[in-house]
Amino acid sequence: KFAMVAPDVQIDDGKGTILISSEEGETEANNHRKLSDFAIRNGTRLQADDFLQDYTLLINVLHSEDLEKDVEFEVVGDTPERIGPKPSEPPSRNISNGSDDGAQPSTSTGK
């Protein structure tokens, strides 16, 4: 739903419990587990980060009995208008002396 490339998802409970890791194999044991196995219930918050795209989502889990048949979940609320990588950065300025304060190298001859 959110077009994340390499997500890391953790429970936003201050303990840092990682549910999904972008590191291969790190959380594969979680794949067969249910959310309730992690004490995730109505009102739990999850934080999803995608470092490759530099974006983070806070997810509020809300239980509902009113979903349509064969619908496992529904995304409601504020969603970004455009999901994906940020536009490329503007070209950097050429900095000849390691500072961007506009100073130019010295041209004095020492006389």
C-alpha positions as CSV (number, residue, x, y, z in Angstrom):
1,K,0.0,0.0,0.0
2,F,2.8,2.4,0.7
3,A,5.4,1.4,-1.9
4,M,8.2,0.9,0.6
5,V,11.4,-0.6,-0.8
6,A,13.3,-1.7,2.3
7,P,11.0,-1.1,5.3
8,D,11.9,-1.5,9.0
9,V,8.8,-1.8,11.2
10,Q,8.9,-1.6,15.0
11,I,6.4,-1.3,17.7
12,D,6.4,2.3,18.9
13,D,6.5,1.3,22.6
14,G,9.9,2.5,23.7
15,K,11.3,-1.1,23.7
16,G,12.3,-1.2,20.0
17,T,10.7,-4.5,19.2
18,I,11.4,-5.0,15.5
19,L,8.6,-6.8,13.4
20,I,10.1,-6.4,9.9
21,S,13.7,-5.7,9.1
22,S,15.3,-4.6,5.8
23,E,18.2,-6.8,6.8
24,E,17.8,-10.1,5.0
25,G,16.9,-13.0,7.4
26,E,16.8,-10.9,10.5
27,T,13.0,-11.2,11.1
28,E,12.0,-14.1,9.0
29,A,10.9,-16.0,12.1
30,N,8.1,-13.3,12.5
31,N,6.5,-14.0,9.1
32,H,4.2,-16.7,10.4
33,R,3.3,-15.0,13.6
34,K,0.1,-13.0,14.3
35,L,0.1,-9.4,15.5
36,S,-1.5,-10.6,18.7
37,D,1.7,-12.6,19.3
38,F,3.5,-9.3,19.8
39,A,0.7,-7.8,22.0
40,I,-0.4,-5.6,19.1
41,R,-4.0,-4.7,19.6
42,N,-6.4,-1.9,19.0
43,G,-4.6,1.4,19.6
44,T,-1.0,0.1,19.2
45,R,1.3,2.3,17.2
46,L,3.9,1.1,14.7
47,Q,6.7,3.0,13.1
48,A,7.7,2.1,9.6
49,D,11.0,3.5,8.1
50,D,12.3,3.2,4.6
51,F,15.8,4.6,4.7
52,L,16.3,4.1,1.0
53,Q,13.5,6.5,0.3
54,D,14.0,8.7,3.4
55,Y,10.4,8.4,4.6
56,T,8.7,7.3,7.9
57,L,5.2,6.4,8.7
58,L,3.4,6.2,12.0
59,I,0.7,3.6,11.9
60,N,-2.1,3.4,14.4
61,V,-3.6,0.0,14.5
62,L,-7.4,0.1,14.9
63,H,-9.5,-3.1,15.1
64,S,-12.7,-3.2,13.1
65,E,-15.3,-5.9,12.5
66,D,-16.8,-3.9,9.6
67,L,-14.4,-4.8,6.8
68,E,-15.8,-6.1,3.6
69,K,-15.5,-9.8,2.7
70,D,-11.9,-10.9,1.9
71,V,-10.5,-7.5,3.0
72,E,-7.7,-8.0,5.5
73,F,-7.0,-4.4,6.3
74,E,-7.9,-0.9,5.3
75,V,-5.8,2.3,5.2
76,V,-7.6,5.3,6.5
77,G,-6.5,8.8,7.4
78,D,-3.8,11.1,6.0
79,T,-1.7,9.5,3.3
80,P,1.0,11.2,1.3
81,E,0.0,12.6,-2.1
82,R,3.1,11.1,-3.7
83,I,4.9,8.1,-2.4
84,G,8.4,7.3,-3.5
85,P,11.9,8.7,-3.5
86,K,12.4,12.5,-3.0
87,P,13.3,14.4,-6.1
88,S,17.0,14.6,-6.7
89,E,18.9,17.3,-4.9
90,P,19.9,20.4,-6.8
91,P,23.5,20.3,-8.1
92,S,26.0,21.2,-5.4
93,R,28.1,24.4,-5.8
94,N,31.7,24.0,-6.5
95,I,33.5,24.8,-3.2
96,S,37.2,25.4,-3.7
97,N,38.4,26.0,-0.1
98,G,36.1,23.6,1.8
99,S,33.8,26.4,2.9
100,D,30.6,27.8,1.3
101,D,31.1,31.3,2.7
102,G,32.1,32.7,-0.7
103,A,35.7,33.2,0.3
104,Q,38.2,32.8,-2.5
105,P,41.7,31.4,-2.3
106,S,44.4,33.9,-1.5
107,T,46.3,35.4,-4.5
108,S,48.9,37.3,-2.6
109,T,52.5,36.8,-3.5
110,G,54.0,37.4,0.0
111,K,55.9,40.6,-1.0
